[in-house]
Amino acid sequence: MVQILLGHVMHKKKLISRRLFCIGSIISGPLHAAEPLINLDHGAGSIINSASNGPLFTRDRSMNFDMEPPLNAPGSFFIKPDANMKRNASKQNLILFNVHTNEHVRIQNHNTVPLQRKTELQKFSYLCRDWRENSSKNMDPILLDILKNICMEFAPEYPELRIDILSGYRTNSTNEKLRKQNRNVAKNSFHKKAMALDFRITGINLDRLKENSLAHATGGLGLYKSFIHIDTGPRRQWIV
């Protein structure tokens, strides 16, 4: 009788253990999937989820990155990007904010004289530097024109906009470290050439932002869950 009772108890323990295991397995998936691509609750939201502790390049490989398709992907074709500034009577101030360094620059969204243009591009390039290695490179001026054209669509309603800069220039070293974390990071990313920008705009509905981006992106355009990728490579588009 004692043996039967013990056997029953042991069997019961086994059943409880299995249930807990199954419940844990079921819950863990949705919880992991529910984590946003960019954690907007943190002061320094980034392409890489900055919530976890530890060295930047040694975190979980399941983190999300900006994934550029290869240049030979279907639908890619080479066109020299041209993004002449859209002429609009509305005045607009843009606050470009680097979410990693908490630095910002203010620029006016209209056609600028050559000297102002040069100063603008210098500030833009430094703001978009590889903050991991504190290395900067002159960003492609067309990127800023594309960004301005996208923002100008909102000028009548938003005379001032804050643009969060998530990723600009990346050194080869940084890009290789990111590739080790995620195989979807492009080996020859246009970020390495200072020809790509990842951004989001505070207070703007993402669907509207995507619509305007589709209208004005003259090179590559990536539409992500929480941000936009633009580059001055060949004409191609992708959604993640």
N, C-alpha and C positions, 0 to 999 in steps of 0.2 A: 504494500500500500504506500509506503514511504517512497519507494522507487518510482512508482507511477506518478506521485505528487511532484517529486523532484523533476521528473521528465516533463511534466506538464508546465512547471514553472520555467524550466529551461527553454521549452518550446515557445512559451509566451514571450520571454525575453527576446528571442530571435525574431518573432513577429514584430515587436515594437521597434527593434533596431532597423528592420527593413522598411517599416513605415516612415520612420524618421529620415532614413536615407532617401527614400523616394520623394517625400515632401520637400526635403532640402534640395534635391536635384531639380524638381519642378519649379520651385520658387527662384532658385539662383539664376536660371536663364533669363526670365523676364526682368529681374532686377538689374542684371548686367546690361541687357539690351536697352533698358530704360535710361541709362546714363547718356546724356547728350554729347554730341560730337564736340561741342565747345561748351564748357561749363560756365554759363553766364552768371552764376552766383558768386564766382570768384573774381576778385578785383583785377586779376591779370589773366583773363581768358585767353586761350591759345589754341592753335591747331592740335597740339599735344595736350592731353588732359593734365593740367598742372596741379591737380588736387592731391595726387599721391606723393609720398615722401621719397627721398633717395635721389641719387644722381640722375640728371636729365636723360642720359642716353642708356640707362640700365633698367628702365622700368618695363612694365608688362608689354609684351609684343602685340597685344591685342588692341593697343591704342590706335586712334584714327589719325591719318595724315592726309594732307592734300595730295590727291592721286592724279597726276597728269597722264593721259594716255600716250602711247608711243606715237611718233610722228607719222608712222605708216598705218595708223589706225584708220578703219573705214570712215570716209567722210572728210578726211584731212586733205587739204589742198593748199598749195603755197600761193599766197597773195601778199604783196607788200602792204602792211597795215598803214592806213591813213586815217587819222582821227582829227580833222580840222575842228577847232573849237566852235561849238554851236553858238550862234549869235542870238542873244536873248536880252530884252530890255530889263529884265529883272536883275536885281543885285542880290548877291549871295556870298556869305562868308563861310568858309570851310575850316573846321578845326580837325586837323589830322592828328590822331592820338595813337601812339605806340603802346599797345597793351602790355608789353613786356618790360619796357623801361619807364613807363608813365611820363614820357616826354610828349610834347605836342608843338605843332606849328600852326599858325593861322595864315591862310591865303585867301585872296579874293577870287571868286569864280567868274572871271570875264577875260577877254583878250587883254594881255598885258604887254607893255612896251618891253623891248629886248633886255634892258637892264633888270627890270622887275622879274622878267621871265628867268633870267640866269640865276638870280637870288632864290627864286622859288624852287628851281630844280636842285640847287645846292642843298637847301633845307630839306626838301623831299628825299633826296638821296641819303642824307645823313640819318634822317628819321627811319628810313627803311633799311638801315645797315644790318648786317648779321650781328645781332646783339650777343650771341653766344661767344663770339670771338672778337667782338668790337671791331669788325672790319667793314669798311664801306666801299661802295663802287658807284659810279654814276648810273642812276637808274635811267631807263629808256624814257625820254620826254613824252613819247606817245602814250605811255601808261597814264601819266598825269592828265593828259588831254581826254583819254577815255573816261577816267574817273570823274573829271569835271563835267563832261557831257552827260553822264549818268545822273550826277547830282543836280544838274541844271533843270532837269525835268521836274524836280521838287521845289524849285526856287519860288514860284508864286505862293506856295503854302509854307515853305520853310526857308526864310531868309538866312538862316544859319543852320548848318548841319555839322554833327560830329561824326567823323569817319574813323572807325577803329581799324588800325593797321595790324594785321595778324602775322603776316609774313611778307617780306620783301626779298632783299638780296640774301643768298646763302653762299657761303664759301664751299668749295669742293669738299673740304674736310667735314663740315657740318652735314652736307647732303649725304655723304657716305655713312656717317653715323646714323642718320635717320633711316637710310636704306637698310641698315643692319637690323633696325627695329621693325621695319615694315617693308616687305618686298614690293608693295605698290608704289613706293616713292620712286619717281622717274630718275634713272641714272643720269640722263642729260637734261635735267629739269631746267626750265627757263628761269627759275629763281637763281640758278648759278650764274646766269648771264645778266642779272639785274634787269630782266625783261618780263617779270611776273610779279603780281601783287594779289594777296588775299586780304579781303576786308569785309566789314559789315558796317551798317549805318544805324546808329542809335535812333530809336523812335520811328523807324520806317518799316512798314509791313514788308516782310520778306518776299511775298508774291509780287508786290509792286516793284520792289527792287530788282527781282529777277526779270520782270517784264521790261524794265528800262535797260537793264544790262543786255538783254537779247537785242534790243534796238540799237545799241551803241558799241558793243564789243566788236572790234575789227579784226582781232586775232583769235587766240584761244579763249574759251569761256567755259568755266566749270561752275555748275550750280549745285551747291551743297546744302545740307540741312540748315546750317546756321550762318553761312558766309558765301561770298562770291570770289571766284578766282578769275583774274583776267591776265592775259599775256600778249606779247606782240610777236608771237610765233605764227605759224600757218593758221588759216581759218579752220577751226574745229570747235565742237561743243560736246559737253558731256554732263550727265546728271548723276550725282551720287546720293 
